[in-house]
Amino acid sequence: MCSQRQKPCLALELLLLFHLVWPTSTQGPSEHRVTAISGTNVCLPISNLPAKYIQLTWFYTTNQKILEWESNQTLLFDSEFKGRVSLGQNQNLCIHNVQKNDSSTYILRVLTDSGTEKEWHTRLEVYDPVPKPEIEIQKTQEVDNRCHLQLSCRMPNQSINYTWYRDSEPFPTGLQNSVLDIIVEPNNYSTFYTCQLSNPVSSKNDTVYFTPPCKLGRSSAVAWIVTWLIVMVPIIPGLLWT
C-alpha cells in the first residue's frame, strides 16, 4: 500500500493496473494451437482472412518460406516440406505425413490490395503415439502384515504423462510419476493397479492385480475390465444426468 506521501508509488500502481486491464496493439498476433499425430495429415486453421489480397506467404520459421501464392499461382520453395504441402480451403496450409520435427510456429503473411501486411501465427505440435507400457514389479515386501509395493512404468526418452490408478480411482498428484512406491495395509488395499501413459494425442495402459497379503500378478480379463472402468467412470455421471 502507498501512503499519502508516496504519490509516485500510487501513480505506478495505477499505471500497472491500466496496463493489465487495457488491451494494447503492441502485442503480437493471436496464435492458434494445433496438435497432431505423426504420420497423419493436418491443415492449419486461419480465420478472418481479408476479402481482397494480392499475395500470401507461409513460413516454417521467420526466415524459411514454405510456399507463396500470387495471381492464382502457388510457388513451392525448396525445403523439407516440398511435396508434402498444399493450400486448402481459405488458403490454410495443409501438411501431409507430419513428423515430430515439423513442430513449429507457422506464420502466414498476407499483403492486401491496399498495401498493408497482416500476419497470423499457428503453433503446431506433433507427437508420436505413446507406446504400450508394461508394469515392472520392482519390489513386494511384507512387513508386519503390511505390503511395500514398488511398481515401475518408466519409458526412456519419452515426453509423456504418467497416471497411476488404484482400481478405477487415480492416486494423488504427488504419486504420479514413473515409479509408484506405496505401503498397502490390510484395510486399504486395491484389487488392481494400473499405469496409464498419455500425451495430447493418445493414451495406453497396463494393469497388475493384487492379492493380499503381498502378491501381484497379471490377467488379460482383469486388464480389460480395468481399461473399461478407467474410460467409463468419467462418462457415466454425464449419462445419468441426460
C-alpha positions in Angstrom: 0.0 0.0 0.0 1.2 3.6 -0.7 0.9 6.2 2.0 -0.3 9.8 1.2 3.3 10.9 0.8 4.0 8.3 -1.7 2.3 9.8 -4.8 4.9 8.3 -7.2 4.1 4.9 -5.8 0.3 5.4 -6.3 0.9 6.6 -9.9 2.9 3.5 -10.6 0.2 1.2 -9.2 -2.4 3.0 -11.4 -0.1 2.6 -14.4 0.3 -1.1 -13.8 -3.4 -1.6 -13.3 -4.1 0.2 -16.6 -1.6 -2.0 -18.4 -3.2 -5.2 -17.1 -6.8 -4.3 -17.9 -6.4 -2.3 -21.1 -5.8 -4.1 -24.4 -2.7 -3.0 -26.3 -1.8 -3.1 -30.0 1.8 -3.7 -29.3 1.2 -7.4 -28.5 1.9 -9.9 -31.3 -0.8 -11.6 -33.4 -3.0 -14.1 -31.8 -1.8 -17.7 -32.1 -3.8 -20.8 -32.9 -2.6 -24.1 -31.4 -2.9 -27.5 -33.2 -1.8 -30.9 -32.1 -1.4 -33.9 -34.5 -0.2 -37.5 -34.5 2.9 -38.2 -36.5 2.2 -39.7 -39.9 -1.2 -38.0 -40.3 -2.3 -35.1 -42.4 -3.2 -31.7 -40.8 -4.4 -28.3 -42.0 -3.5 -25.2 -40.0 -6.6 -23.0 -39.4 -6.8 -19.4 -40.5 -9.6 -17.0 -39.5 -10.6 -13.5 -40.7 -8.6 -13.6 -43.9 -9.1 -10.3 -45.8 -11.6 -10.4 -48.6 -9.1 -8.9 -51.0 -5.3 -9.6 -51.1 -2.6 -9.8 -53.7 -0.1 -12.1 -52.1 0.2 -14.5 -49.2 3.3 -16.4 -47.9 3.5 -19.3 -45.4 6.7 -19.6 -43.3 8.1 -22.5 -41.3 10.2 -20.1 -39.3 10.6 -16.3 -39.6 13.1 -16.8 -42.4 12.2 -20.1 -44.1 9.4 -19.8 -46.7 7.3 -22.9 -47.5 5.1 -21.5 -50.2 3.9 -18.3 -51.8 0.6 -17.5 -53.6 0.2 -14.7 -56.0 -2.0 -14.1 -59.0 -3.6 -17.6 -58.6 -0.3 -19.2 -58.8 1.4 -21.2 -56.0 5.2 -21.3 -55.7 6.8 -24.1 -53.5 10.2 -23.3 -52.1 13.0 -25.8 -51.7 12.5 -27.2 -48.2 11.7 -30.4 -46.3 8.1 -29.6 -47.0 8.3 -29.8 -50.8 5.9 -32.4 -52.0 4.1 -32.5 -48.6 2.2 -29.2 -48.5 -0.7 -27.6 -50.3 -3.1 -24.8 -49.9 -6.5 -25.8 -48.6 -9.8 -24.0 -48.1 -9.4 -20.4 -47.1 -5.7 -20.6 -48.0 -4.8 -22.6 -44.9 -1.6 -24.7 -45.0 -2.1 -28.5 -45.3 0.8 -30.7 -44.4 0.9 -34.4 -45.3 2.6 -37.1 -43.3 3.6 -34.7 -40.5 6.6 -35.6 -38.4 7.8 -34.5 -34.9 10.4 -32.1 -36.4 7.5 -30.3 -38.2 6.6 -28.9 -34.8 7.0 -25.1 -35.0 5.1 -21.8 -35.0 4.0 -21.3 -38.6 3.5 -17.8 -39.9 1.1 -16.6 -42.6 1.8 -13.1 -44.1 -0.8 -11.5 -46.3 -0.4 -8.4 -48.5 -3.7 -6.8 -49.0 -4.7 -4.8 -52.1 -4.4 -1.6 -50.1 -0.7 -2.4 -49.5 -1.0 -3.3 -45.8 0.5 -6.5 -44.4 -1.2 -8.8 -41.9 0.2 -11.7 -40.0 -1.2 -14.9 -38.4 0.7 -17.4 -36.2 -0.3 -21.1 -35.7 1.6 -23.3 -33.3 1.8 -27.0 -34.5 2.8 -29.7 -32.0 3.3 -33.2 -33.5 3.5 -36.2 -31.2 4.2 -39.9 -31.7 1.6 -42.2 -30.2 2.6 -43.4 -26.8 3.9 -47.0 -26.6 2.1 -49.6 -24.6 3.6 -49.7 -21.1 4.5 -52.7 -19.1 4.5 -52.5 -15.4 7.7 -53.9 -13.8 7.2 -55.2 -10.3 10.4 -54.0 -8.6 9.6 -54.8 -5.0 6.9 -56.7 -3.0 7.9 -56.9 0.6 5.7 -58.0 3.5 6.5 -56.4 6.9 4.2 -56.5 9.9 1.2 -57.5 7.9 1.8 -54.6 5.5 3.0 -54.8 2.0 5.6 -52.5 0.4 4.9 -52.2 -3.3 7.2 -50.6 -5.8 6.0 -50.6 -9.4 7.8 -49.1 -12.4 6.3 -47.9 -15.6 9.3 -46.0 -16.9 9.6 -45.1 -20.6 13.0 -43.9 -21.7 13.3 -40.8 -24.0 9.6 -40.2 -24.0 7.8 -36.9 -23.2 4.7 -38.4 -21.6 2.4 -38.1 -18.6 2.1 -40.9 -16.0 -1.2 -41.6 -14.2 -1.4 -44.4 -11.7 -4.8 -45.9 -10.7 -5.9 -48.0 -7.7 -8.9 -49.9 -9.1 -10.5 -47.1 -11.1 -9.5 -44.1 -8.9 -6.3 -42.1 -9.7 -3.7 -41.8 -7.0 -3.0 -38.3 -5.6 -0.9 -36.0 -7.8 2.2 -36.4 -5.6 2.4 -40.1 -6.6 2.1 -39.6 -10.3 5.5 -40.3 -11.8 7.2 -43.3 -13.5 7.6 -45.2 -10.2 4.8 -45.9 -7.8 6.1 -46.6 -4.2 3.3 -47.3 -1.7 2.6 -49.2 1.5 -0.5 -51.3 1.4 -2.3 -52.3 4.6 -5.0 -55.0 5.0 -7.8 -52.4 5.3 -6.9 -50.2 2.3 -5.6 -52.5 -0.4 -6.9 -52.2 -4.0 -7.6 -55.1 -6.4 -5.9 -53.6 -9.4 -3.0 -51.2 -10.0 -2.9 -49.5 -13.4 -0.3 -47.4 -15.1 -1.5 -45.1 -17.9 0.8 -43.3 -20.3 -0.6 -40.4 -22.2 0.3 -37.3 -24.3 -2.0 -34.8 -26.0 -2.9 -37.3 -28.8 -3.0 -40.8 -27.3 -3.0 -43.0 -24.2 -2.3 -46.6 -23.3 -2.2 -48.6 -20.0 -1.1 -51.7 -18.3 -2.6 -53.4 -15.2 -1.5 -55.8 -12.5 -3.8 -57.3 -9.9 -3.2 -57.6 -6.2 -3.9 -60.5 -3.8 -3.3 -59.9 -0.1 -1.1 -60.0 1.8 1.6 -59.2 -0.8 1.1 -60.9 -4.2 0.9 -59.3 -7.7 0.0 -60.9 -11.0 -1.5 -60.4 -14.4 -4.8 -61.3 -16.1 -5.9 -60.3 -19.5 -9.6 -60.3 -18.4 -8.8 -58.2 -15.4 -6.8 -55.7 -17.5 -9.7 -55.4 -20.0 -12.2 -54.7 -17.1 -9.9 -52.0 -15.7 -9.4 -50.4 -19.0 -13.2 -50.2 -19.4 -13.6 -48.7 -16.0 -11.0 -46.0 -16.5 -12.7 -45.0 -19.7 -16.2 -45.2 -18.5 -16.0 -43.7 -14.9 -15.8 -40.1 -16.2 -18.6 -40.7 -18.7 -21.2 -42.5 -16.5 -22.2 -39.4 -14.4 -22.9 -37.4 -17.6 -25.1 -40.3 -18.9 -27.1 -40.4 -15.7 -27.9 -36.7 -15.9 -29.1 -36.8 -19.5 
